[in-house]
């Protein structure tokens, strides 16, 4: 499983509760002592990452030493924070007036802080043309608000692809899995009828994977409007709700999609009961260990998309809290971490994807060579999966906007869709109920 995908979900930690308000207030108002008070302390740039130690200690320490050599008088103090304790540690740092100058966060958490005024607008400190080094759609994912506040610099990425069981495909009469969602119903029916297995597993458990919400966007559904009101109660939304409820009622999805999360999809695939699964390239390595028989008949394919051919991408960002008195230096350090050579080196070590355009081109070329000259069939297959994942970035974006309350949106949509799938209510009525519930929440939160 890729680095981002293997982490615990953090969307819900700042879903509008008191901790979120306290944290944002602290980030916006608690200033660290400035250069005039303690010039030595002011020259220590505090940098936080999430779950990168100890595996990437050497990589980061070498980069830090190189940057310090280029910036005399500045020291970087690196702290790696466990994912499970980041909220508590960040809160404690804010109220101790020691919040980091640069911190590694995911888009939903970062967007929540930005919406409360807790993050610096990087447009004020970035050099002209800084965005040109990055994939445009990925850079755009770090922007928020009417004025286009740039609250994040993108770092590393992952993109899911399709892993498919060739034996089940052949028995169902297919040489490859479907490329778009409109081809899925016929494929799912053929797999079920001819093999007794299931084609795919997309969970509707409210607090689990956002994959199904992403599929709605791929099906042409606009989730929210500019005022954070529901935009999904639309013709495209009705078609999407009918799509998933119909698949389930016809017995073409495993019954557990309403009660078990993404982990169940992996279990079913490894046991040979699922024709395909959306996952990262490193899944192949795990499969070769855990289910070598299934690995032997598995092949990677491009990800499922909709009419726009857009794939989803997961992003890890670098942000500068407003509390920082070394904001310009923090932004420079972030640009250094994410430049072409440094991102390429990290992508190769961590088996993730770079947000830097130059690094991505070089990685694709390297993976293409490795695929052609792989030492063994299994390793060549892994490299081909990584190449497909990198190529997916050409038409990829963060499909579900990193807006405050997005986890609540997912819970509302999934809960109502479950009702439609279980036959408790018609799919159109479920969609209307979801829109009404979200709009009540939106009005209470944003007015």
C-alpha positions as CSV (number, residue, x, y, z in Angstrom):
1,X,0.0,0.0,0.0
2,X,1.3,3.4,-0.9
3,X,2.5,5.8,1.8
4,X,-0.5,8.1,1.8
5,X,-3.0,5.4,1.5
6,X,-1.6,3.4,4.4
7,X,-2.1,6.2,6.9
8,X,-5.0,6.8,9.2
9,X,-7.7,9.1,8.1
10,X,-7.4,12.6,9.6
11,X,-10.3,14.4,8.0
12,X,-12.6,14.1,11.0
13,X,-10.1,15.5,13.5
14,X,-11.0,19.1,12.7
15,X,-14.6,18.7,11.6
16,X,-15.9,21.8,13.3
17,X,-15.5,20.9,17.0
18,X,-14.0,22.9,19.8
19,X,-10.5,21.6,19.1
20,X,-10.6,23.0,15.6
21,X,-11.7,26.5,16.8
22,X,-9.0,26.6,19.6
23,X,-6.3,25.5,17.2
24,X,-7.3,28.0,14.5
25,X,-7.5,30.8,17.1
26,X,-4.0,29.9,18.4
27,X,-2.5,29.7,15.0
28,X,-3.8,33.0,14.1
29,X,-3.1,35.0,17.2
30,X,-0.3,33.4,19.3
31,X,2.9,34.9,17.9
32,X,6.3,33.3,18.7
33,X,9.0,35.7,20.0
34,X,10.3,37.7,17.1
35,X,13.9,38.5,16.2
36,X,14.0,41.5,18.4
37,X,13.2,39.4,21.5
38,X,15.4,36.3,20.9
39,X,17.4,36.5,17.7
40,X,19.0,33.1,18.3
41,X,15.7,31.3,18.7
42,X,14.2,33.1,15.7
43,X,16.8,31.6,13.4
44,X,15.7,28.0,14.2
45,X,13.2,26.9,11.6
46,X,10.9,24.2,13.0
47,X,9.8,21.7,10.5
48,X,7.2,18.9,11.2
49,X,6.6,15.8,9.1
50,X,4.1,13.0,9.6
51,X,5.3,9.4,10.0
52,X,8.4,9.7,7.9
53,X,10.9,8.6,10.6
54,X,12.9,6.5,10.9
55,X,12.7,5.2,7.4
56,X,13.6,8.5,5.7
57,X,15.9,9.9,8.4
58,X,19.0,9.8,6.2
59,X,17.2,11.4,3.2
60,X,15.8,14.3,5.3
61,X,18.9,14.9,7.3
62,X,21.0,15.2,4.1
63,X,18.5,17.6,2.6
64,X,18.4,19.7,5.8
65,X,22.2,19.8,5.9
66,X,22.4,20.9,2.3
67,X,19.8,23.7,2.8
68,X,21.5,24.9,6.0
69,X,24.8,25.1,4.0
70,X,23.1,27.3,1.4
71,X,21.5,29.5,4.2
72,X,24.1,30.4,6.8
73,X,22.6,31.5,10.1
74,X,19.5,29.4,9.7
75,X,19.0,26.0,11.4
76,X,16.3,23.5,10.7
77,X,14.9,21.6,13.7
78,X,13.1,18.5,12.2
79,X,10.4,16.8,14.2
80,X,8.5,13.7,13.0
81,X,5.1,13.4,14.5
82,X,3.1,10.1,14.6
83,X,-0.2,10.4,12.7
84,X,-2.2,9.3,15.7
85,X,-1.0,12.2,17.9
86,X,-0.6,15.1,15.6
87,X,-3.8,16.9,16.7
88,X,-2.7,16.8,20.4
89,X,0.9,17.8,19.6
90,X,-0.1,20.7,17.4
91,X,-2.5,22.0,19.9
92,X,0.1,21.9,22.6
93,X,2.7,23.6,20.4
94,X,0.3,26.4,19.5
95,X,-0.4,27.3,23.1
96,X,3.2,26.9,24.1
97,X,4.0,29.4,21.3
98,X,6.2,26.8,19.5
99,X,4.0,25.9,16.5
100,X,6.1,24.7,13.6
101,X,7.2,27.1,10.8
102,X,6.6,24.5,8.2
103,X,4.4,21.4,8.6
104,X,3.5,18.5,6.4
105,X,-0.3,18.1,6.3
106,X,-3.0,16.5,4.1
107,X,-5.3,18.9,2.1
108,X,-8.5,18.5,4.2
109,X,-6.8,19.3,7.5
110,X,-4.8,22.2,5.9
111,X,-7.9,23.6,4.2
112,X,-9.8,23.5,7.5
113,X,-7.0,25.5,9.1
114,X,-6.8,27.9,6.2
115,X,-10.6,28.5,6.3
116,X,-10.2,29.6,10.0
117,X,-7.3,32.0,9.2
118,X,-4.7,29.7,10.7
119,X,-2.4,29.4,7.7
120,X,-0.3,32.0,5.8
121,X,-1.3,33.0,2.3
122,X,1.8,31.8,0.6
123,X,1.2,34.2,-2.3
124,X,2.8,36.8,-0.1
125,X,6.1,35.0,0.3
126,X,6.5,32.9,-2.8
127,X,8.6,34.1,-5.7
128,X,6.9,34.9,-9.0
129,X,6.4,31.8,-11.2
130,X,6.8,29.3,-8.2
131,X,3.7,27.5,-9.4
132,X,5.2,26.7,-12.8
133,X,7.4,23.9,-11.3
134,X,4.4,21.9,-10.2
135,X,1.5,19.9,-11.9
136,X,-1.2,22.6,-12.4
137,X,-4.1,20.6,-11.1
138,X,-2.1,19.6,-8.0
139,X,-1.0,23.2,-7.3
140,X,-4.7,24.3,-7.6
141,X,-5.7,21.8,-4.9
142,X,-3.8,24.0,-2.4
143,X,-5.8,27.1,-3.2
144,X,-8.9,28.2,-1.3
145,X,-11.4,31.1,-1.2
146,X,-12.7,33.8,-3.5
147,X,-9.3,35.5,-3.6
148,X,-7.5,32.3,-4.4
149,X,-5.4,32.1,-1.3
150,X,-2.5,29.6,-1.8
151,X,-2.3,27.8,1.5
152,X,-0.1,24.9,0.5
153,X,2.9,23.8,-1.6
154,X,2.4,20.2,-2.9
155,X,4.9,17.6,-1.9
156,X,4.3,13.9,-2.7
157,X,1.4,12.1,-4.3
158,X,-0.2,8.8,-4.9
159,X,-2.7,7.7,-7.5
160,X,-4.7,4.5,-7.5
161,X,-4.8,2.2,-10.5
162,X,-6.8,-1.0,-11.2
163,X,-5.4,-4.4,-10.3
164,X,-7.3,-7.2,-12.1
165,X,-7.4,-11.0,-11.8
166,X,-6.8,-12.1,-15.4
167,X,-8.2,-15.5,-14.8
168,X,-11.6,-14.1,-13.7
169,X,-11.5,-11.6,-16.6
170,X,-11.1,-14.4,-19.1
171,X,-13.8,-16.5,-17.6
172,X,-16.1,-13.5,-17.8
173,X,-15.2,-12.9,-21.5
174,X,-13.0,-9.9,-21.0
175,X,-9.3,-9.3,-21.8
176,X,-9.2,-6.1,-19.7
177,X,-11.3,-4.5,-17.0
178,X,-13.6,-1.6,-17.9
179,X,-12.0,1.8,-18.5
180,X,-15.0,3.9,-17.6
181,X,-17.9,3.7,-15.1
182,X,-20.5,3.4,-17.8
183,X,-19.0,0.0,-18.8
184,X,-19.1,-1.4,-15.2
185,X,-22.7,-2.7,-15.0
186,X,-22.3,-5.1,-18.0
187,X,-18.9,-6.1,-16.7
188,X,-20.2,-6.7,-13.2
189,X,-23.1,-8.8,-14.5
190,X,-20.8,-10.9,-16.7
191,X,-18.4,-11.6,-13.8
192,X,-21.2,-12.5,-11.5
193,X,-23.0,-14.8,-14.0
194,X,-20.0,-16.6,-15.4
195,X,-17.7,-16.9,-12.4
196,X,-20.0,-16.6,-9.3
197,X,-17.6,-13.9,-8.0
198,X,-17.9,-10.1,-7.9
199,X,-16.4,-7.5,-10.2
200,X,-15.5,-4.8,-7.7
201,X,-16.0,-3.6,-4.1
202,X,-16.6,0.1,-3.4
203,X,-17.5,0.7,0.3
204,X,-20.4,2.9,1.5
205,X,-19.3,2.8,5.1
206,X,-19.5,6.5,6.1
207,X,-16.2,6.9,7.9
208,X,-14.1,4.8,5.5
209,X,-12.7,5.4,2.0
210,X,-13.8,8.4,-0.1
211,X,-13.6,6.3,-3.2
212,X,-17.3,6.3,-3.9
213,X,-17.6,10.0,-3.4
214,X,-14.8,10.4,-6.0
215,X,-16.8,8.2,-8.4
216,X,-19.7,10.6,-8.2
217,X,-17.4,13.4,-9.4
218,X,-16.1,11.2,-12.2
219,X,-19.7,10.6,-13.2
220,X,-20.2,14.3,-13.7
221,X,-21.6,15.2,-10.3
222,X,-20.8,18.6,-8.8
223,X,-20.7,18.2,-5.1
224,X,-21.0,21.8,-3.7
225,X,-21.6,25.2,-5.0
226,X,-19.7,28.4,-4.2
227,X,-21.7,29.0,-1.0
228,X,-21.0,25.4,0.3
229,X,-24.6,24.3,-0.5
230,X,-25.5,21.0,-2.1
231,X,-25.1,20.9,-5.8
232,X,-25.3,17.1,-6.1
233,X,-29.2,17.0,-6.3
234,X,-29.0,17.2,-10.0
235,X,-29.6,15.0,-13.1
236,X,-26.0,13.7,-12.8
237,X,-26.5,13.1,-9.1
238,X,-29.7,11.2,-9.7
239,X,-28.0,9.0,-12.3
240,X,-25.1,8.3,-10.0
241,X,-27.3,7.4,-7.0
242,X,-29.4,5.1,-9.3
243,X,-26.2,3.5,-10.7
244,X,-24.9,2.4,-7.3
245,X,-28.3,1.4,-5.8
246,X,-29.2,-0.6,-8.9
247,X,-25.9,-2.5,-8.8
248,X,-26.4,-3.4,-5.2
249,X,-30.1,-4.4,-5.5
250,X,-29.2,-6.6,-8.5
251,X,-26.7,-8.5,-6.4
252,X,-23.7,-7.3,-8.4
253,X,-21.8,-5.8,-5.4
254,X,-20.8,-7.8,-2.3
255,X,-23.4,-7.4,0.4
256,X,-20.6,-6.2,2.8
257,X,-20.1,-2.9,0.9
258,X,-22.7,-1.3,3.3
259,X,-21.0,-2.7,6.5
260,X,-17.3,-3.1,5.8
261,X,-14.6,-0.8,4.6
262,X,-11.8,-0.8,2.0
263,X,-9.9,-3.5,3.9
264,X,-12.6,-6.0,2.9
265,X,-11.9,-5.3,-0.8
266,X,-8.3,-6.3,-0.3
267,X,-9.3,-9.5,1.5
268,X,-11.8,-10.5,-1.2
269,X,-9.3,-9.8,-3.9
270,X,-6.6,-11.8,-2.2
271,X,-9.0,-14.8,-1.8
272,X,-9.8,-14.7,-5.5
273,X,-13.4,-13.5,-5.0
274,X,-13.0,-10.1,-6.6
275,X,-12.1,-9.5,-10.2
276,X,-10.5,-6.1,-9.7
277,X,-9.5,-3.6,-6.9
278,X,-8.4,0.0,-7.0
279,X,-5.2,0.4,-5.2
280,X,-1.6,1.5,-5.3
281,X,1.3,-0.2,-7.1
282,X,2.9,-1.5,-4.0
283,X,-0.2,-3.7,-3.5
284,X,1.5,-6.1,-5.9
285,X,4.5,-6.6,-3.6
286,X,2.2,-7.4,-0.7
287,X,0.1,-9.7,-2.9
288,X,3.2,-11.6,-4.0
289,X,3.9,-12.3,-0.3
290,X,0.3,-12.9,1.0
291,X,-1.4,-14.6,-2.0
292,X,1.2,-15.7,-4.5
293,X,-1.3,-17.7,-6.5
294,X,-3.5,-14.6,-7.1
295,X,-0.4,-12.4,-7.7
296,X,0.6,-14.8,-10.5
297,X,-2.7,-14.0,-12.4
298,X,-2.8,-10.3,-11.5
299,X,-2.1,-7.5,-13.9
300,X,-2.1,-3.7,-13.5
301,X,-4.4,-1.5,-15.6
302,X,-5.2,2.2,-15.9
303,X,-7.7,3.5,-13.3
304,X,-11.4,3.6,-13.8
305,X,-12.6,7.1,-14.9
306,X,-15.6,8.9,-16.2
307,X,-16.4,10.8,-19.3
308,X,-13.8,13.4,-18.5
309,X,-11.1,10.7,-18.1
310,X,-10.0,12.3,-14.8
311,X,-8.3,10.1,-12.2
312,X,-8.1,10.9,-8.5
313,X,-4.8,11.8,-6.8
314,X,-4.0,12.0,-3.1
315,X,-1.7,14.8,-2.0
316,X,0.5,15.6,0.9
317,X,1.3,19.3,1.3
318,X,3.6,21.7,3.1
319,X,2.0,24.6,4.8
320,X,3.2,27.6,6.9
321,X,1.2,28.5,10.0
322,X,0.4,32.2,10.4
323,X,2.2,32.1,13.7
324,X,5.6,31.7,12.0
325,X,8.1,34.6,12.2
326,X,10.2,32.8,9.6
327,X,7.5,32.6,6.9
328,X,9.7,33.6,4.0
329,X,12.5,31.2,5.1
330,X,9.9,28.4,5.6
331,X,8.5,28.9,2.1
332,X,12.1,28.8,0.6
333,X,12.8,25.6,2.5
334,X,9.5,24.1,1.2
335,X,10.5,25.0,-2.4
336,X,13.8,23.3,-1.8
337,X,12.3,20.1,-0.5
338,X,9.9,20.0,-3.5
339,X,12.3,20.9,-6.3
340,X,12.9,18.4,-9.1
341,X,16.0,16.6,-7.9
342,X,14.9,16.3,-4.3
343,X,11.4,15.1,-5.2
344,X,12.7,12.6,-7.6
345,X,15.0,11.1,-5.0
346,X,12.2,10.9,-2.5
347,X,9.8,9.4,-5.0
348,X,12.3,6.6,-5.8
349,X,12.9,5.9,-2.1
350,X,9.3,6.1,-0.8
351,X,7.7,4.7,-4.0
352,X,5.4,7.7,-4.2
353,X,4.9,10.2,-7.0
354,X,6.3,13.7,-7.3
355,X,4.2,16.9,-7.7
356,X,7.1,18.5,-9.5
357,X,6.8,18.4,-13.2
358,X,10.4,17.8,-14.0
359,X,10.7,15.1,-11.4
360,X,7.6,13.3,-12.8
361,X,9.0,13.3,-16.3
362,X,12.3,11.8,-15.1
363,X,10.5,9.2,-13.0
364,X,8.3,8.1,-15.9
365,X,11.4,7.7,-18.1
366,X,13.1,5.7,-15.4
367,X,10.1,3.5,-14.8
368,X,9.7,2.9,-18.5
369,X,13.3,1.7,-18.7
370,X,12.8,-0.5,-15.7
371,X,9.7,-2.0,-17.1
372,X,11.5,-2.9,-20.3
373,X,14.6,-4.2,-18.7
374,X,13.2,-5.7,-15.5
375,X,15.4,-8.4,-13.9
376,X,12.4,-10.6,-13.3
377,X,8.7,-10.9,-14.3
378,X,7.4,-10.0,-10.9
379,X,9.6,-6.9,-10.5
380,X,8.8,-5.8,-14.0
381,X,5.1,-6.0,-13.2
382,X,5.6,-3.8,-10.2
383,X,7.5,-1.2,-12.2
384,X,4.8,-1.3,-14.9
385,X,2.2,-0.6,-12.1
386,X,4.2,2.3,-10.9
387,X,4.5,3.6,-14.4
388,X,0.7,3.4,-14.9
389,X,0.2,5.3,-11.7
390,X,2.6,8.0,-12.8
391,X,0.9,8.3,-16.2
392,X,-2.5,8.7,-14.4
393,X,-1.3,12.0,-13.1
394,X,-1.5,13.5,-16.6
395,X,-5.3,13.7,-16.1
396,X,-5.6,13.6,-12.4
397,X,-6.8,16.0,-9.8
398,X,-8.1,16.0,-6.2
399,X,-11.7,15.0,-7.1
400,X,-13.3,15.7,-3.8
401,X,-12.5,19.3,-2.8
402,X,-10.5,19.7,0.4
403,X,-13.2,22.0,1.9
404,X,-14.2,22.2,5.6
405,X,-16.9,19.7,6.5
406,X,-16.1,17.3,3.6
407,X,-16.0,14.3,6.0
408,X,-19.5,15.3,7.1
409,X,-20.6,15.5,3.5
410,X,-19.3,12.0,2.9
411,X,-21.1,10.6,5.9
412,X,-24.4,12.2,4.8
413,X,-24.1,11.0,1.2
414,X,-23.1,7.5,2.1
415,X,-25.8,7.1,4.8
416,X,-28.5,8.1,2.4
417,X,-27.1,6.0,-0.4
418,X,-27.0,3.0,1.9
419,X,-30.8,3.5,2.4
420,X,-31.3,3.4,-1.3
421,X,-29.1,0.4,-1.8
422,X,-31.0,-1.5,0.9
423,X,-34.3,-0.7,-0.6
424,X,-35.5,1.4,2.3
425,X,-36.2,4.4,0.0
426,X,-36.0,5.2,-3.7
427,X,-32.7,6.5,-4.9
428,X,-34.1,9.9,-5.9
429,X,-35.6,10.4,-2.5
430,X,-32.3,9.4,-0.8
431,X,-30.5,12.0,-2.9
432,X,-33.0,14.7,-1.9
433,X,-32.7,13.7,1.7
434,X,-28.9,13.9,1.5
435,X,-29.0,17.4,-0.1
436,X,-31.5,18.6,2.6
437,X,-29.4,17.3,5.4
438,X,-26.2,18.8,4.1
439,X,-27.8,22.2,3.5
440,X,-29.1,22.3,7.1
441,X,-25.5,21.6,8.2
442,X,-24.1,24.2,5.8
443,X,-26.5,26.9,6.9
444,X,-25.7,26.2,10.6
445,X,-21.9,26.3,9.9
446,X,-21.5,29.1,7.3
447,X,-24.9,30.9,7.5
